[in-house]
Amino acid sequence: MDVYESIAAVCRRAKEHAGAVAFAGEADMNAMLKAAADALRKEAAYIIAENAVDVQNCTRGAQFADRLMLNEKRIDGIAAGLEKLIELKCPVGEVLEERTLYNGLKLTRVRVSLGVIGIIYEARPNVTADAIGLCIKSGNAVVLRGSKDALRSNKAVTSVIKNAIAGAGYDPEFIQLIEDGTHEGATAFMRMNGLVDVLIPRGGAGLIQNALKNATVPVIETGTGNCHVYFEKSADLAKGLPVLINAKTQRTSVCNACESLLVDEAFAQKHLGEIVDALQKAGVEVVACEKCRALLPSLAAAAEEDYYTEYSAMKISAKIVGGVDEAIAHINKYGTHHSDSIITEDAAAAEKFLNEVDSAAVYWNASTRFTDGFEFGLGAEMGISTQKLHARGPMGLRELTSYKYIVRGDGQVRG
């Protein structure tokens, strides 16, 4: 059996068993989630042992290893995410519109599951459980394809959840994991038309661009995160500095971490030194524009490429801008349309920023780190969509559904 056929067999199995979740009642969905959450905690030692092998074999640096690593606290957080989904209402079956047409046909538009969702992702085994949980509560079958670096971790998490669902009396085969870690396998997965209804890539820019270039299955683009914090001239420094430090340093390897600092020229004359000092004391390397370096000559120079870069590390680019219009233009040019924040006490400047920055999430006096399904009250998330069609921002349950029209008649024909 060649690579394409082996991947197709996995996807076909998910599709054949999709009815086990698509037509499940909400009580059954919740029972599956509860069984999965309990099992993850109970089997934490087994999952951590399998994950430790992946971490030990990791040769891609500390940031990558941090994304890969599981411990009891992270597993408990994953389980808590599944339990949060239990509290949320299943969107499937929600009536979006009802009306009677001129000819007496009764038209209803209702939410339905997408069908079979394919997830292709990198070294975050938490995505395995998050994706399964979201698909359960939105009535979708799921095919998972993680990176070879996390294979043992993903197999452990998947097997624990599937065994728990089976133990609770349900068919778990709507959940499938592709174990092939080759580039050929990834490309084949992206071309499973008829077996996979939508593909969601989660990871770095290379993975996402590869999916957009090679997939024939519809793709929901999840974005890399070159996120900005902008200090406008009326900013409250005492309020803004903790926001900046949190956005940059709370967890550097995630897509909602701040990578770029913008400072109004008038504000920079008074406070750039304090801002840079706070960043450097937190361990952040700062590369800066010439205007910044004129005020602080010890700073390293930023190249044009720096303004486009998602560092995923303790590094940030800094640039002085001439006002809110220039800040907005800079973000819309160099950013990735993910999450951007303005620090200001000027409501008019804030509203202009919130309205004109073309990003999935925009903030006023708050950290970009809040762009997260759990923080937004959506439970776990499938990813942060930076596109504009179908879904944008954290993708929770509603974003994993479509709709269909149900039309009830009494013998009407069209003339």
N, C-alpha and C positions, 0 to 999 in steps of 0.2 A: 504494500500500500504506500503510495507516494505521500509527500507532505500535505498537498492540497486535500487529498481524500481523507487523510487521518484527521485533519482539522475539521473538515466537513462532517465527519462522523460524530465528533464531539458536539458541534453546533446542532446537528440533526437530532441528537439525543435531547438536548435542551428544548428544542422546538416541539418534539413529540410529547414531552412531559409538561409543556407550558400550561396546559389546562389545570394542572394541580394547584397552581397559584392564581392563574387568571380568573378562575371561577370559585376561588375560595372565599368564604365569608370573612368579615373583618375579625370575628372572634377567632377563627382558625389562623388567620395571619398573625394575630397577637400571640396565640399559643406557640406558633413557630418561633417568633422573636424571643419570647420568654425562655423557651427551651434553649435557643442558641446562646442567649446572654448567660444563662446559668452554666451552660457547658463550657463556655470560654473561661469563666472564672474557675470552675472545677478543674479544667485541664490546663491551667496556666503553666504549670511546671513543664508539661510535655511540650507546649507551644514554645516556651522560652528556650528549652533545650534544643529543639529543632532550629529555632531562630539563631541561636548562638553559633551554630555551624555556619550559617550564611554570613553572619557578622565576621566570624574568624576568617572566612575565605574572601572577604571583601578586599579588593585592591584599588578601590576608586576614591579613597580619601575619607577624611573625618566627617565631612558634611553628608556624604552619601551613606556612610555607616550609621550616622545619627538617624537618618530617615528610615533606615532598614531595621534598626534595633527595637526589640520589644522587651518590656519588663512588666512586672506585676501592675505597676501604676498605669502604664499605657494600655494593657489588656483590660484592666478595670474600666478605663475610660472608653474603650471600644464597646464593652458590654453595656456601659451606661448609655452610649449612643443608641444601641438597639432598644434599650428600655424606654428611651425618650420617644422612639418611634411608636411604641405601644400607646403612648398618650395622644398621639396625633391621629386625626381622622383620615381614613383611607379616602383618597380623592375619586377612586373609580366608582362610576355610577352617579356622580354628582350631576344634577340637571343644570345646564348652563343657560338654556333658553327653551321656552315653550310658546308656540303660537299656532293658530289655526289659519290656514291659507284661504284664499278667496274661493277655492273649490271644495272646501270642507276637509281637506287633508290636515291631519293633526301632526305637526312637526315638533320633535323634541331633539335637542342637541345635548349629548351626555358625554362625560369623560370616560375614556377607555384606556387601558394599558397600551404601551407601545408595542409589546409583543416579546421579542427576544432582544435584549440589550447586550451588546458586546463591550467589554471594558478592557482596554489595553493600557497598561500602566507600568511604572518603574518600581523603585525599591521601597514601597511603603506597604507592608503587609496589612496595615490597618484598613487600606482601601478594600481589601478582600472582604472583610466583614462588613464594612460600611456599605459596599455595593450590594452585597447579598441582602442586608437588612432593608435597604431602600427598595430593592426590587420586590422583596416579599410584600411590603406594605403598599406598593403601587401596582401589584398584580403582574409583574414582569418576570419572565424567565431571564437568566443571566449566564453569559459565558465569559469567564475571566481569563485574561492572559497577562500575567505579571512577567517581570524580567527573570532571566535565569539566575540572577544574583539573589533573588528572594524565593526560589522555588520551594525549598524545604519549608520555609515559613508559611508560604501560601498553601501548600499541600496540607500542612498541619491545621491551619485555621479552617480551611474548607472541609476537611474530613471531620473535625470536631463539630462543626455546625451541621453538616449533612447527617451525621450519626445522631445528633440531638433531635433533629427534625424527624428522622425515621423512628427514633425511640418514642416520640410523642404521637406517632400514629399517622404521619403524613409522608407522601412521596417526595423525596428530596432531589429527584433527578432533573428538576427544572434548573438546578444549579450545576454548572459544569466548569471545570478548570482545565485549560490547555497547558500541558506540561512541556510542549515543544518550545524551546527557547531560541530557535534559530531566526535569522532575518527572513528566510524563506517562509517559515511558519507565520511570522508576523504579517508578511505581505498577503499570504493566503487568507488569513483571518480577516483582513481588510476587504476581501473580495467575496465574502460569503452571502452574496445576494440570494434572496429567497429563504435563507436560513437565519440570518441576523437582520433585524429591522433597523437598528441604528447602532453606530459605533461611537464610543466616547473615549478619547485618549486622555490620559492623565500623566503628566510628567513634564520634562523639559521641552525647550523649543524644538529640538531635533526630532523627538518623538511626534510632537504635534504636527510639525511640517511634513514629516514622513506620511502620517495618516492622511493629511489633506491632499498630498500629492498622489498617493497610491491607492487610496480607498475607492471602491465603487459602491460600497454600502454608504448610505447617508451618514455624515459625521457631525456631531455637535462639538464645536471647537472649544476646548478649555485652554485658557491663556497662561502664558508666562506672566510674571508679575514684576514689571519695572514700575513700582509704586512711588509716589512723590508726597513729600510734606512741604508745604509752602508757608513761610512766615510773611504775612502781609504787614504793611507798615504800622498798623494799629494792634499788632499781636501782643498778647499778654505773655511775656517770656516765662513767667513762673508757671503758667498753665501749659504753654507750648512745649517746653523742654521735656517734661515727663512723657508727653505724647510722642515726641520725636524719638526719644531713647527707647520707649516701649516698641514703637513701630519698627525700629532698626534692629534692636538687640534681643527682644523677648524670645524670638526663635528665628534665626537667620536663614534657615534652609527652606522656608515656606514661601508660597507665591504671594502672600499678602504682606510680606515684610517690606519696609521702606528701603529703596535703593538710591533715591535721588532727593537732594535737599535744594529747595529754592528759597532765596531770601530777598525781600524787597530792599532796594538800594538804600533808602533812608534808614530802614531798620538795621541793615548790615553795618552802617557807619557806627552805630551805637552798640550793637549786640553780637556781631558775628564772632568776635573773640570768645564770648561766653558760650555760644552755641558749639563752636568747634572744640573748645576746651571740654565741654560736657561729653561730646562724642568721643574724644580721645581718651578721656578718663574711663569711659566705658569700654575701651579697647577697640574703637572703630578707626580704621584708616580713612582719611579724608583726601580726596583728589579734587582740585578746585579750578574754577575759571580764572582768567587773568585779573578780573576785578577783585575777586576774593584774595588772590595772591598779592595784590597791591596793598591790601590791608593786613594780610598775614603772610609775609614772604616765605615762611618756613613750609607752607603747604606745597605738596607736589602738584604738578600741573595735570589737569584733566584733558584727555584727548576727546575728539568728537565722538569716538566710539563709546567712551564712558557714559555718555548721556543716554545711550541706548541699552546699557548693560544691566542685566539682572545678575548681581554678584552672587547671591545666596551665600554670603560670607560677611565678615565684619569689615565691610568697606562701603563707602558711600561717595557719590559725586555731589559736588556743591556748585551752585551757580547763583550769581546776583542778577536779579531781573528788575526792570524799570516800573513794575506795577502789576496789577492783577491781569490785565490784558496780555502782557508778555508772558506771565506765568501760565496762563491758560494755553496760549499758543505753543509754548515749550512743551507742556504736558501732552497736548494733542499730537505733537510731532514726534516726540521721543518716547512717550509712554506706550504701554501695551493695553490700554483701555481696561485696566483691572480695578485698582483702588487708589484714590488720591485724596489728600486732605489739605484744607486751608486752616491756618491758625490766625484768627483775627477777631477783633471786637467790633468790626464794622459790618453791620448786618447787610448793607447793600453790596459790599464787596463779597461777602459770603454767598449771597443769593446768586450773584453773577457767576461766581466760581461753580456753585452747585448746578446751575442751569447749563453752563457752557462747556465744562470739562466733559469730554466724550468717553466716560468710563462706566463700567458696570456698577461701581459703588463710589460715591463721593461723600466726603465727610467735612464737617465743620467742627473744629476743636476736638477731634477724637482720632484715635489711632486707626491706621489701616488694618491692623491685626484683627479687627472685628468682622472682616468679610469672611464669614464662615457659616456653614449651615447650622451648626449647633448654636452659635452665638445669635443667629437671626431667628432662632426658634423653629428651625426646620428639621430638627433631628440631625442625623448625619447628612453629609452632602455627597453627591456623585462627582463634584468638581465645581470650579468657578468658570462659568461660561462668559467669554468676552465677545461673543458674536451677538447679533441682534435678532436673528431669526429663531423663533420657537422659545428659546430660553436665554436669559441673561443673568449674570451674578450667580450666587450659590444655587445649585440645582438640587432642590428637595423633591418631595413627592409629586407635587403638581407638575413640575417640569419633566417628570418621567411619564407623563400621560399625553394622549392626544384626545380627540373627540370624534364622535360619529353622529350622523343624523338618523334618527328613528322616525319613520313616517307611517302613520296609521290611517288607513283609508276604508272606504265602504263601496268598492267597485269603481272608483274614479278612473277614467282614461283621459289621456291628453288629446285634444282636438287639433 
